[in-house]
Amino acid sequence: MASRHPRLGVTRDPEVERALTLTGPLLDPAETRSAAAQIRALTLRGAQAVLAGASTASQLQARLAKRYGARLARGSLLELNPPPGEPDPTDATPASDALQWVRGE
């Protein structure tokens, strides 16, 4: 069926096949009309379960990413070497530069 949304390919490996077999009887018939519909239903339910079981910090990170496009820094600040040279006092964006550096950009 045509869709305005991009498609996502899923390999029916033994683990996925087993999940489909075991969850089929537990889902609404509309959710099992096809393997794609069943995978969509399981994906949405799984996302809800992950969000419900996530820590407060993880939930905050997810909300920040959704609302502002925020990304976590790569690695630990304690493991990074500072940028070379002295800070430029005439630079109007030292905090932005520091954030880009922490992100590895």
N, C-alpha and C positions, 0 to 999 in steps of 0.2 A: 504494500500500500504506500502511496506517495505521502511524503511528509515534508513540512517546511523546515524541520529540524535535521541537523546532521545525524547520520547513522553511526552506530558504534558496533564494531564486530566483536563477538564473543565466541571463543573456541569451546566446543562441547567436549571438553576433556572428561575423564572419568569422574572427577570431583564435581564438576558442574552437572553432569548427567545424573549423578546420585542426588544432588541437591534438588534438581527438578523432579525426580521421581518421588523423593520423600516429602516434598512440600506441596506437590500437586493436589493431593486430597484435602489439604488444610486450607487451601485458598478458595476464593469465590470462583465459580465457573467462568465468569467474565475475565478473570485474571489468568486463566489457564487455557484460553481459546487458542493460544499459540505459545511456542517456547519464548518468543520475543516478549509477549505480554506477561508471561510468568516471570521472566528475568526482570522486566521493568517493575513489576509489583514487589519482587524480592529486593530489588535495589532500593526502592523508596522506603520499604519497611526497614531494611538494614540501616539506611541512613538515619532514620528516626531513632533506631535503637542505639546507634553509635553516638548520636548527639545526646540522647537521654543519659547515657552512661559516661559521657565525657566529663572530665574534671572542669571546674570553674575556669581555670586558666585556658584550657583547650576551647571551651565555649566562647570565651572572650576573644581568643585569637580568630576563631571562625567568624564571629560577628564583625571584627575589625577588617578582616579580609573581604568580607562581603560588602560592607558599607563603604570602606575607603580604599579597597585594593591593597591593604597593608600586607607586607611580606615579612617573615621572620628573618633575622640576621643569619648569615651562614656561619656556623662554628661558634666558638666561645670567645668572648672578648678577652679572656685571660690567655688564650692561645694565639692571639694575633699580635704581630709586631706593630708598633706605632708607625704612622707615615713618616717618611724621611724629612728632615729639615725642621725648622722652627715655624710655628704658625705665623701667617701673614696678618699683621694688625690692620691692614687696609682692606682685607677681604671681608665682604659683607655677608658671606654665607658659610662661616666656619662650621656651624652646626649641621647644615645640609651636606657639606663636604664630608664631615665626620660620619654621618649616617650612610652616605653612599659608600664610604670606605668600609664601614662595618658590614654592609651588605655584600661587599666584594665586587662592587661595580667600578 
